[in-house]
Amino acid sequence: MFLDNNLHSVFHLHYHLILVIKYRRKIFDDTISDFARKMFVRIGATYHITLVQWTYAEDHLHIVFKTHPRTELTKFINAYKSASSRRIKKEFPQIKKELWREMFWSKSFCLLTAGEIPNAVVSDYIESQGVTEKII
């Protein structure tokens, strides 16, 4: 496993983000997905976010990315959703027919941690380091 680092810390922070188009409208194709992906990379750079994997279906995205400990994830996600919504509707005006009230993304999103080490392995390692008190 490769660990990221900065001046004072070492970390491995990977996340799985799922974004859904409002009302599950079938909007994405290769061209729109590519446009949205490039925006993710460009906006993500400002927040120290690196794209790892991008997968789309017609009505939603699965994005795996890595980041730094100080990144404010909700600020990034909201900035991305806002900017991409505006730019996608401007660049591809034909999709406005599919949307209601100009909304592109669903208000909600799903953000999951995604690591390479199973929780059981981490728990076993921690327990091997000394006296452990299980909280849950």
CORGIBEL-V161721 format. One record per backbone hydrogen bond with DSSP energy under -1.0 kcal/mol. NH is the residue of the N-H (numbers start at 0). CO is the residue of the C=O. E is the energy in kcal/mol with one decimal. If there is no record, write none. Layout:
BEGIN
NH|CO|E  NH|CO|E
END
This chain:
BEGIN
3|10|-2.7  5|8|-2.2  10|3|-2.8  14|64|-2.9  15|111|-3.1  16|62|-3.5  17|109|-2.8  18|60|-1.4  20|58|-2.5  21|103|-3.0  23|20|-2.5  24|21|-1.5  26|24|-1.4  26|57|-1.9  27|57|-2.3  32|28|-2.6  33|29|-2.4  34|30|-2.0  35|31|-2.6  36|32|-2.7  37|33|-2.3  38|34|-1.8  39|35|-2.1  40|36|-2.3  41|37|-2.3  42|38|-3.0  43|39|-2.7  44|40|-1.6  47|44|-1.2  48|43|-2.9  49|65|-2.7  51|63|-3.0  52|63|-2.3  54|61|-2.7  56|59|-2.8  60|18|-2.8  61|54|-3.2  62|16|-2.9  63|52|-2.8  64|14|-2.1  65|49|-2.5  66|12|-1.8  70|67|-1.4  72|70|-1.1  75|71|-2.1  76|72|-3.0  77|73|-2.4  78|74|-2.4  79|75|-3.0  80|76|-2.8  81|77|-2.3  82|78|-2.5  83|79|-2.9  84|80|-1.9  85|81|-2.0  86|82|-2.7  87|83|-2.8  88|84|-2.0  89|85|-1.7  90|86|-2.9  91|87|-2.6  94|91|-1.9  95|92|-1.4  97|94|-1.4  102|99|-1.4  105|19|-3.1  109|17|-2.0  111|15|-2.7  113|13|-3.0  121|117|-1.7  122|118|-2.8  123|119|-2.5  124|120|-2.3  125|121|-2.6  126|122|-2.5  127|123|-1.5  128|125|-1.5
END
